[in-house]
């Protein structure tokens, strides 16, 4: 082989390598590495992203990380977020768009101690209720508004305790009720020593005020780029393959999540239990946003009396363009 042919062969090899380079995608999670996000870790672990020619980086969240801010700052291409926070951000000028909705049902609820005198929603008045903030308070505030219960601490209202991301206020009696997820904090309460018989739960889904959780959101301007849209089509397709695999193999999915938990904080028992509960929430979704669920969410957020979460019907807040191509 001559020097010239060697050079040409090397150049062709470099070109082939460039052509085969996978497209980078960065996903920002809403919270820390746990089974709540199992579908994405499964897709990464099982090669579903690789098969779609994607190089996906999954960035865990945490108490000091706001997914909307990460997206706005260009730190991620796509983020997992709850729709109330996304719609509130959109109304304030950050044009987030829902491109897929892996979660069909809401896992949010209030968990209350019976010995605090709570057995029905009528018993909330005069009580202290723990509420997460940083965008997670919107479903609660909307619900209280629909119940016509003030959140100003008055005798006819409730005292809102800005709840940390733990269950201590309920365990130590600081609050009559706290915010919990069916798949996480409720079980932390049980593990802390309270029994199901000592508790009463109010699921947002059962109360008719559930809003959509854990959707996939991107910035509207990026969707105008055909190359970005194509990446998101492949990303959603692989992600939903991961979610359905996780639903069918919950114990294996939990083990995969543990493998990616760099903090070492998660336990096998808790993640396996969480994955079982998460599968109930993703069941029934193929990834495409159900417009009825969207309209219910919007109606709930608009029904805030003098202080609604959003003040007008959103426009352009979701699209089926990605899932239509990814799933059909």
N, C-alpha and C positions, 0 to 999 in steps of 0.2 A: 504493500500500500504506500502511495506517495504521500509527501507532506501535505499536498493540496487536498487529496481525498480524505486524509486523516482530519484536516481542519474542517472540511465540509461535513464529515460524519459527526464531528463534535458539535458543530453549529446546529445540525439537524436534531441532535439529541437534546440540546438545550431548548430548541423551539418546541420539541415534543413535550419536554418537561414543563415548559411554561403553559402549553395548551392544556396540560392535564392538572395544573395546579388547582386545588380545591378553592372554592369561594369562602371567604371568612364571614362568619356571622357571630355576633356577640349577643347573648341573651342575658338580661338582668332579671333575677328572681325577685319576688316580693319579700321573701323572708329567707332564713338560713336553709342550708341543705337539709332537706327532710322529705318524707314520702309525699308531701303535698305537691312536689315537683317531680315525682318519680318518672313520669312519661318522658321528660327531657333527658334525664340521666340514663334511662333505658335506651333511648334512641342513640345516645352517644356510645353507650357500652356495647350495644348489639350491632353497631355498624350501620344503623339506618341512615344517619346523617352522611356517613362516608359514602354509602351507596348512592346518595343524591349529590355527590361531589361537593360536600360542604365540610368546612373545618369550623366546628361550632365551639365557642368558648362560653361556658355557663358561669356567670358571676353571682355568687350567693348574696342575699340581702342581709338585713339586720336592723336593729333598732335605730341606728343612725344613718340608714340609707333610704332615701326616698326614690323609688323607681321612676317617678315622673321627672324628677330633677336629673337623674342619670340620663334618661332619654333626651331631655331638653339640651343637656350639655354635650351630647354626642358620644357619651360613654357606652352606649349600647345601640344596636340596630332595632331591637325588639325587646319589650319588657312584659312581664306578667303583672297585671294590676287588677284591682277591683273596679267595676264600672263606675260606681259613684265618684271615686277619686279621679278617674279618667275624664268623666263628663264635667266635673267641677273644674279640673285643670283646663279642659278645652274652653269652657266659658270664660276663663280668666286669660285666654290667649295662647295656650299651648295646644296646637291642633293634633291631638292624639286620635288615632283611628283604630277601632277594633277590627282585626283581620281574621280572627278565629276565636272560638269559645269552647275550649275543651271541657269546662265545667258546666253541667246542665243544672245542677241544684246547688243551693246555698248550704254551707255548713255552719253558719253563724247562729248563735243563740245566747240568751242570758241564762246563767245557771245561778239559782238562788237557794238559800238555806231556809228550810221550812220553819226552823226555830227562830227566824228573824221575822216571822209573821207574813210570809209571802206564799200564797197558794194560787193566786190568779192575778191578771194584769191590774185589776182594781186595787190590789194591795201595794202597788208600786209607790203610790202617793206617800210622801213623808219619809221615804226610804233613801238610802245612799246606794247608788248604782255605779259600778265600775265600768268605765268606757275607754276603749282604745282611741287614741287620736292619730295624728299624722295621716289624715284622710280616711281612717277606719271608722270615724265617728258618724259619718254621714248617714248610713242606714239607721243607726240608733236614733239620731235626731229627727229623722223623717218619721220613724215609727212613733216616737213620743208626740210629735206634732199631730199625727193622725188620731192618736188616743186623746188629744187635747190635754196632755199633761205637761205643764211648764217644766223647764229644766233649769230653773233659777234658784232652786233650794228652798222655795216657799213651802208652806204647810200643805198646799194643794198640789205641789209639784214634787220633783225629785232633786236630790243633791247629786250632782255628777262628779264622781271621783275620776280624775285622770289616771287611768289604770296603767301600770307598767306591764311588761310582757311576762307576768307571772300570776299566780293564783293566790298570793299571800293575803290580799284584802278580804277574800271570802273565808279563808282558813282561820284567820285571826279575828274575824268578826268586825272588821273595819267597814265592810260593805255588806248589804243584804243580798246583793246580786253582783255578778261580774260578767264581763263578756268572755265567752269561750267559743271554741270551734268544736264541732262534733268529733273531729279527728285528733285534737291535740289537748287543749287546756282542760276540757271536761275530764279527761283521763288523768291529768295531773292533779285535779281535785280529788279524784278517787284514790290515787296513789298517795295523797297527803293524809288520808285517813277517814275522809267523809264517805258515807255509803250512799248508794243511789236512793235508798229509802229516806235519807235525810235531806234530799235535794228535790227541787222542782225545776224543770227546764222549759224555756219558751223558745222554740225554734222560729226563726224569722220566716222560714218556709211555711210553717203551719199557721203563722199569724197573718199570712197574706201580704207581708211587707218585704219579702226576700228580694234582694237585688243581686245582679250577676257578679260572680267572683272569678278571679283567676283567668281572665281573658288575655289574649295576646294583642299588644298594641304597638303601633309604629307611628312615626310622624307623617302627617299627610303629604308634606312636600316630597318625601322620599318615594312615595308610591307613583309619582310622575315619572320616575326613572325605570324604564323597562327592565334593566339589568337587576335593579333592586327588587322589583316585583317578581321576577323569575326566581331570585334567591328565596323570597318569602314563600312562594308556591312550593318549592322543594323543602323548605324548612317546615312548613305546616304539614305537608304530606308525611315526612319522616317523624315529626313529633306525634302526630295522631297514631301512627303505627306503633310508636313507643307507648302511648297511653293505652291502647287496646291490648298490647302485650302485657302491660302492668296489671290491667284489670283481670286478665286471664291467669296471670302468674304472680299473685300478690306477694307471696313469701319471697320468691326470687327477686322481685322488684325491690322489696325492702332491703335485701342483702346488697343489691347494686347501689342503692342510695347510701348505705353504710360505707361502702368502698370509696365513695366520693366525698364523704364527710371528713374534711381535713382537721376539724376541731376535736374529733374524738368524743364529742358531747352526746351523740345519739346512742341509743341502746337498741339491741335487736328486738326486744319485746315491744318497746314503744313504737318503733318504726313498722313492725309487722302489723300491730294493731291499727296504726295510723293508715297504712296502705289499705287495709280492709275497709275502713271508713271512707277513704278517698275514692275508692272504686265505686261506692254508692253514688258519689257526686258526679263522677265523669260518665257513669252509665247513662246511656240514652243520647249521648252527644257524639256526632261523627266529626265534630270540629266546627261545623257551620253555625253561625249565630242564629238562634231562633228569634224571629222578629217579634213574636208574641212576648217572649221573655224580655226582650229589649224594651218594648213598649210598657210592660209592667214596671220595669226598673225606672224608666223615665217618669211615669205617672207617680210612682212612690216618691221620687226625689223632688218633683214639682209640688207635691202636696205638703208643703211645709209652712202654710199659713203666712205669717209676716216674715219668716226667715227660712225660705226654702233652700235646699242644697244647690239647685240650679233655678234660674229665674225664667228661662224660656226653653221651648222645645229645641233640642240640638239639631243641627243640620250637618250632614256629612260625617257623623261620628262613627259610622261603621261601613263596612263594605263586604260584599260576598265575592268580589273579584278574585281574591286569593283562593278561598275555599272552593269556588266553582271550578277552578283549574286544578287545584290540588287533589280534590276528592272525586272528580268525575272522569 
